[in-house]
Amino acid sequence: MRSALPSLAAALAIGLGAASIASGAGGGGGGGGAGVGGGTTSGTTPTGGTTTGTTTTTGTTTTGTTTTGTTPTTGPTPSPPSPATAKANRSLDGSLNIGMRQAGRFSGAYVLDLTANRTLYSKNASTSRLPASVEKLYTTTTVLQRFGPGATLSTSLLGRGTQEGGTFTGTLYLRGGGDPTFGSSSFDSANYGTGATIQQLVSAFETSAGITVLKGNVVADETMFDSDRGTPATGNQPSIDTEGELSALAFNRGWANSTGTVYFKHPAMQAGQQLVAALKAAGVQVPRHVKVTAGRAPGTAS
C-alpha cells in the first residue's frame, strides 16, 4: 500500500572533525505528497571576502594584512601621553614609517588607541582605497554581530513526493545556503582540512529517509543569492581572488579545473549533477536519464 513518507529531519553537525546526528519524526503530508527527510551538514560560519538541508559544509578562512585607511572614531578628549608613552610612540612611528615606505605610495595607515582615544599613527589616512584583504575583517565582524558565533550555512537536500518502501517518487531539491566550502571530500580536505561534503549530505539523506531508489528528477536551488558571479571590480564575473564563483549553491567553488582559472557557467546545475553522481556512488538507483534543472524549492518540500 502506498503511503506518504513521514517528514523527517536529520542534521549532521560538522565542527573541527567532530560529527553528531540528530533526527526527529513528524506527521506525514497528504494530498500534495510528502517530503523526504532532508540530509544536512552544518559547520561554523565561514568568513572572508565574498561568497558559503540541511547539509552544510564549512571551512576556515585565513586572514591577511594590508595597509589601508580607516575612519577615526570619536570619544572623550584624549589625555596627554606620559614620557614613556611618547617614547614608545616615537619608536612606533619609526617602525611604521619603514613599513609604509616599503608598501609604496599607494598605501595608507591609521592606528588608533581605542582605550585612550588617541591617534598613534597616521599616514595618508584620509585617502580612499580599496580595502583589499582586510575586507574580511569587516564582513566577519558583521556576520558575528548579526548571526552569532554558532551560526551555520546550510546546504539542504529536500523532497516532495511519495515513498513506497525504499522507493521515492517525486522531485529532490538541492537548496544552497551560501556555503562556499560545499563540495567533494577530497576538495574540502585539500583546501580547508575540514568541512561538510556532498558525500556527508547523501549519507545523512539515506539514514533519515531510507531511500534506495529515486524515480524522479533533481532541482538545484541557488535563489538565496542573486546571479552575480563576482564583484564590481571584475564586472561581476568570477575571480580567483574571491576563491571562485559567488553563488548560494556552488560545488568545489564552481571551479571547472583544479586551479580555479575556469568556472562552470551554471554552478547550481553542476552541483545538482554532482548530487546525482554522489547518489549513484552511494548505491541509490536513479533514472538513467535523470533531469537536473535550476529552480526554487517550494515551501512544501521537506
C-alpha positions as CSV (number, residue, x, y, z in Angstrom):
1,M,0.0,0.0,0.0
2,R,1.4,3.4,-1.0
3,S,1.8,5.8,1.9
4,A,3.1,9.2,2.4
5,L,6.6,9.4,3.7
6,P,6.7,10.8,7.3
7,S,8.5,14.1,7.4
8,L,11.9,13.5,8.8
9,A,14.8,15.9,9.6
10,A,18.4,14.9,10.0
11,A,21.2,17.2,10.9
12,L,24.8,16.3,10.6
13,A,26.9,18.8,12.6
14,I,30.4,19.2,11.5
15,G,32.8,21.0,13.7
16,L,36.6,20.5,13.6
17,G,36.3,16.8,12.9
18,A,33.5,16.1,15.4
19,A,30.2,14.9,14.0
20,S,26.9,14.1,15.5
21,I,23.5,13.0,14.2
22,A,20.1,14.3,15.5
23,S,16.8,13.3,14.0
24,G,13.1,13.5,14.7
25,A,9.8,12.5,13.1
26,G,6.7,14.4,12.4
27,G,3.3,13.8,10.7
28,G,3.3,12.8,7.1
29,G,1.8,15.0,4.4
30,G,-1.3,14.1,2.4
31,G,-2.8,15.3,-0.8
32,G,0.3,17.0,-2.3
33,G,2.6,14.3,-1.2
34,A,5.3,14.0,1.4
35,G,8.8,15.4,1.9
36,V,11.8,13.3,2.1
37,G,13.9,13.6,5.2
38,G,16.4,16.3,4.4
39,G,20.1,15.4,5.0
40,T,22.0,18.3,6.4
41,T,25.6,19.1,7.1
42,S,26.5,22.1,9.2
43,G,29.6,23.8,10.4
44,T,30.8,27.2,11.6
45,T,30.0,30.2,9.6
46,P,32.8,30.7,7.1
47,T,34.3,34.2,6.9
48,G,36.1,36.1,4.2
49,G,35.7,38.1,1.3
50,T,32.9,37.1,-0.8
51,T,30.8,34.3,-1.3
52,T,29.4,30.0,1.7
53,G,19.4,20.6,4.1
54,T,20.2,20.6,5.8
55,T,23.7,19.5,4.7
56,T,26.2,22.2,5.2
57,T,29.9,22.3,4.5
58,T,32.1,24.8,6.2
59,G,35.7,25.6,6.3
60,T,38.1,28.1,7.7
61,T,39.3,31.3,6.2
62,T,42.7,32.7,6.5
63,T,43.4,36.3,7.2
64,G,45.9,38.7,5.7
65,T,47.3,42.0,6.4
66,T,47.3,45.2,4.3
67,T,47.7,48.9,4.9
68,T,44.6,50.9,4.4
69,G,42.9,54.0,5.7
70,T,40.1,53.7,8.3
71,T,37.7,56.2,9.7
72,P,38.8,57.6,13.1
73,T,36.3,57.1,15.9
74,T,35.1,59.8,18.2
75,G,35.1,59.8,22.0
76,P,36.4,61.7,25.1
77,T,39.2,64.2,24.8
78,P,42.4,62.3,24.9
79,S,44.8,62.9,27.8
80,P,48.4,63.9,27.0
81,P,50.8,61.0,26.8
82,S,53.3,60.2,29.5
83,P,57.1,60.5,28.7
84,A,57.2,56.7,28.4
85,T,54.3,56.6,26.1
86,A,55.7,59.4,24.0
87,K,59.0,57.4,23.6
88,A,57.0,54.3,22.6
89,N,55.1,56.4,20.1
90,R,58.3,57.6,18.5
91,S,59.5,54.1,18.2
92,L,56.2,53.0,16.7
93,D,56.4,55.9,14.2
94,G,59.9,54.8,13.1
95,S,58.8,51.2,12.6
96,L,55.7,52.0,10.7
97,N,57.4,54.6,8.6
98,I,59.8,51.9,7.4
99,G,56.8,49.7,6.6
100,M,54.9,52.4,4.8
101,R,57.9,53.2,2.6
102,Q,58.2,49.5,1.7
103,A,54.4,49.4,1.0
104,G,54.7,52.2,-1.5
105,R,52.9,55.5,-2.1
106,F,49.5,53.8,-2.9
107,S,49.2,52.7,0.7
108,G,47.9,54.4,3.8
109,A,47.5,53.7,7.5
110,Y,45.7,54.9,10.6
111,V,46.4,53.5,14.1
112,L,44.1,54.4,17.0
113,D,44.4,53.6,20.7
114,L,40.7,52.8,21.5
115,T,41.3,52.9,25.2
116,A,42.8,56.4,25.3
117,N,41.1,57.6,22.1
118,R,44.5,58.7,20.8
119,T,45.8,58.6,17.3
120,L,49.1,56.7,17.4
121,Y,50.0,56.8,13.7
122,S,48.6,58.4,10.6
123,K,49.9,58.2,7.1
124,N,47.7,59.2,4.1
125,A,44.7,58.1,6.3
126,S,42.1,60.3,4.5
127,T,42.8,58.8,1.1
128,S,40.0,56.4,0.0
129,R,41.3,53.0,-1.1
130,L,40.1,49.5,-1.9
131,P,40.1,47.5,1.3
132,A,42.0,44.6,-0.1
133,S,42.4,41.6,2.3
134,V,41.2,43.5,5.4
135,E,37.7,43.4,3.9
136,K,37.3,40.1,5.7
137,L,37.6,41.9,9.0
138,Y,34.5,44.0,8.2
139,T,32.5,41.1,6.8
140,T,33.5,38.7,9.7
141,T,32.5,41.3,12.3
142,T,29.2,42.0,10.6
143,V,28.4,38.3,10.4
144,L,29.3,37.6,14.0
145,Q,27.2,40.6,15.2
146,R,24.1,39.6,13.1
147,F,24.2,35.8,13.4
148,G,26.5,35.0,16.3
149,P,29.5,32.6,16.5
150,G,27.3,29.5,16.4
151,A,25.6,30.3,13.0
152,T,25.9,27.8,10.1
153,L,25.5,28.0,6.4
154,S,23.3,25.1,5.3
155,T,23.0,23.2,2.0
156,S,19.7,21.2,2.1
157,L,18.5,18.1,0.4
158,L,14.7,18.3,0.4
159,G,12.0,16.5,-1.5
160,R,8.3,16.5,-2.5
161,G,6.6,13.2,-3.5
162,T,5.7,9.8,-2.1
163,Q,7.5,6.8,-0.9
164,E,6.8,3.1,-1.0
165,G,9.3,1.0,0.8
166,G,12.7,2.4,-0.3
167,T,11.4,3.9,-3.5
168,F,10.8,7.6,-3.6
169,T,8.7,9.0,-6.5
170,G,8.9,12.8,-6.9
171,T,11.5,15.6,-7.0
172,L,14.6,16.2,-5.0
173,Y,15.6,19.7,-4.3
174,L,19.2,20.7,-3.6
175,R,18.9,24.1,-1.9
176,G,22.0,26.2,-1.4
177,G,22.6,28.3,1.7
178,G,25.7,30.2,0.6
179,D,28.3,27.8,1.9
180,P,31.5,28.4,-0.1
181,T,33.0,25.1,1.0
182,F,30.3,22.8,-0.3
183,G,32.0,20.2,-2.5
184,S,33.7,16.8,-2.5
185,S,35.5,15.3,0.4
186,S,38.8,15.4,-1.5
187,F,38.4,19.1,-2.4
188,D,37.5,20.1,1.2
189,S,40.3,18.1,2.6
190,A,42.9,19.7,0.2
191,N,41.6,23.2,0.5
192,Y,40.1,23.5,4.0
193,G,41.2,20.5,6.0
194,T,37.6,20.0,7.2
195,G,34.0,20.8,6.4
196,A,30.9,19.0,5.4
197,T,30.7,17.4,1.9
198,I,28.3,16.2,-0.6
199,Q,29.1,12.6,0.5
200,Q,28.0,13.5,4.0
201,L,24.8,15.1,2.7
202,V,23.9,11.9,0.8
203,S,24.8,9.7,3.8
204,A,22.5,11.8,6.1
205,F,19.8,11.7,3.5
206,E,20.0,7.9,3.2
207,T,20.0,7.5,7.0
208,S,17.0,9.7,7.6
209,A,14.8,8.7,4.7
210,G,15.9,5.1,3.9
211,I,15.6,5.7,0.2
212,T,17.4,3.3,-2.1
213,V,15.6,4.1,-5.4
214,L,14.8,7.5,-6.9
215,K,12.1,7.8,-9.5
216,G,12.1,11.5,-10.4
217,N,14.3,14.5,-11.1
218,V,16.6,16.9,-9.3
219,V,16.2,20.7,-9.0
220,A,19.2,22.8,-7.9
221,D,18.2,25.9,-6.0
222,E,20.6,28.9,-5.7
223,T,17.9,31.5,-5.2
224,M,19.1,32.7,-1.8
225,F,21.7,34.9,-3.7
226,D,21.4,36.9,-6.9
227,S,23.1,35.7,-10.1
228,D,26.2,38.0,-10.0
229,R,29.2,35.7,-10.0
230,G,31.8,38.2,-8.9
231,T,32.3,41.7,-7.6
232,P,32.1,45.1,-9.5
233,A,35.9,45.0,-9.8
234,T,35.7,42.0,-12.1
235,G,32.5,43.1,-13.9
236,N,30.5,40.7,-11.6
237,Q,32.4,37.8,-13.1
238,P,34.2,35.0,-11.2
239,S,37.7,35.7,-9.9
240,I,40.3,33.6,-8.2
241,D,40.7,36.5,-5.8
242,T,37.3,35.6,-4.3
243,E,38.2,31.8,-4.4
244,G,35.6,31.1,-7.1
245,E,32.1,31.9,-8.2
246,L,29.6,33.8,-6.0
247,S,26.6,31.5,-5.7
248,A,24.3,30.2,-2.9
249,L,25.0,26.8,-4.4
250,A,28.4,26.1,-5.9
251,F,30.2,22.8,-5.9
252,N,34.0,23.0,-5.3
253,R,33.8,26.8,-5.6
254,G,32.4,26.4,-9.1
255,W,35.8,25.5,-10.4
256,A,35.9,23.7,-13.7
257,N,39.6,22.8,-13.3
258,S,41.9,22.2,-10.5
259,T,43.5,25.7,-10.4
260,G,40.4,27.8,-10.4
261,T,41.0,29.6,-13.7
262,V,38.0,28.1,-15.4
263,Y,34.5,28.2,-14.0
264,F,31.2,26.5,-14.7
265,K,28.7,28.8,-16.4
266,H,25.8,27.4,-14.2
267,P,27.3,26.4,-10.8
268,A,24.0,25.3,-9.4
269,M,23.4,22.9,-12.3
270,Q,26.8,21.5,-11.8
271,A,26.1,21.0,-8.1
272,G,22.9,19.2,-9.0
273,Q,24.8,16.9,-11.3
274,Q,27.3,16.1,-8.6
275,L,24.5,15.2,-6.3
276,V,23.2,12.7,-8.8
277,A,26.7,11.2,-9.1
278,A,27.0,11.0,-5.3
279,L,23.7,9.3,-5.0
280,K,24.8,6.7,-7.6
281,A,28.1,6.2,-5.8
282,A,26.2,5.6,-2.6
283,G,24.2,2.8,-4.2
284,V,21.0,4.8,-4.8
285,Q,19.3,3.8,-8.0
286,V,18.4,6.9,-10.1
287,P,16.8,7.1,-13.6
288,R,19.3,6.6,-16.4
289,H,18.5,10.0,-17.8
290,V,17.6,11.9,-14.7
291,K,16.9,15.5,-15.4
292,V,18.7,18.2,-13.5
293,T,17.3,21.7,-13.7
294,A,17.7,25.0,-11.8
295,G,14.7,26.3,-9.9
296,R,13.3,27.2,-6.5
297,A,12.4,24.6,-3.8
298,P,8.8,25.0,-2.8
299,G,7.9,25.7,0.8
300,T,6.1,22.4,1.0
301,A,9.4,20.5,0.3
302,S,10.9,19.0,3.4
